[in-house]
Amino acid sequence: MWFVQLRYQFRVYPTPGQQIALARAFGCARVVFNDGLRARQEAREQDLPYVSDAELSKRVITRAKSTPERAWLGEVSA
């Protein structure tokens, strides 16, 4: 059986408004990733059970949006 692999190459030129929205979205993703990583590292250091993806989602995203420090997480597109 033969498989054909296709490869595409393209560039994206976002408008200034789109650049701001993308920067916010990627910034939020970075913060959420780092918070999740920190939660798992702390659990490992304290010999606690592994923090599941569902628990991380609750802690790092859902609960964090309700705190004043991370309320801005709710301002970006999911």
C-alpha positions in Angstrom: 0.0 0.0 0.0 1.4 3.4 -1.0 0.9 6.6 1.0 1.4 10.0 -0.5 2.8 12.6 1.8 2.0 16.1 1.0 3.7 19.1 2.5 2.5 22.7 2.3 4.4 25.8 3.1 2.6 29.1 3.6 3.0 32.4 5.5 0.5 34.3 7.6 0.4 38.0 7.7 -1.9 39.0 10.5 -3.2 42.6 10.8 -2.1 44.6 13.8 -5.3 43.7 15.7 -4.8 40.1 14.9 -1.2 40.3 16.1 -2.4 41.6 19.5 -5.0 38.9 19.8 -2.4 36.2 18.9 0.1 37.6 21.4 -2.5 37.5 24.2 -3.6 34.0 23.3 0.0 32.7 23.2 0.8 34.5 26.4 -2.1 32.9 28.2 -1.1 29.5 26.9 2.4 30.0 28.2 1.1 31.0 31.6 -1.3 28.1 31.9 1.4 25.6 30.8 3.8 27.0 33.4 1.2 26.9 36.1 0.4 23.3 35.3 4.0 22.3 35.2 4.6 23.9 38.5 1.6 22.1 40.0 2.9 18.7 38.9 6.4 19.5 40.1 5.2 20.5 43.5 3.0 17.4 43.8 6.0 15.2 42.9 8.3 17.0 45.4 5.7 16.5 48.2 5.2 12.8 47.2 1.5 13.5 46.4 -0.3 11.5 43.7 0.1 12.5 40.0 -2.1 15.5 39.1 -4.4 14.4 36.2 -5.1 16.5 33.2 -8.7 17.0 34.4 -7.5 18.2 37.8 -5.0 20.6 36.1 -7.8 22.0 33.9 -9.8 22.7 37.0 -7.0 24.2 39.0 -5.0 26.1 36.4 -7.8 27.4 34.2 -11.3 27.2 35.7 -10.4 28.2 39.3 -7.6 30.6 38.2 -10.1 32.7 36.1 -12.1 33.4 39.3 -9.0 34.9 41.1 -8.1 38.6 40.7 -4.6 37.7 39.6 -5.6 35.5 36.7 -9.0 37.0 35.7 -7.4 38.1 32.4 -7.3 34.5 31.3 -11.1 34.7 30.6 -10.6 37.6 28.2 -9.0 35.5 25.4 -10.7 33.1 23.0 -10.7 29.5 24.2 
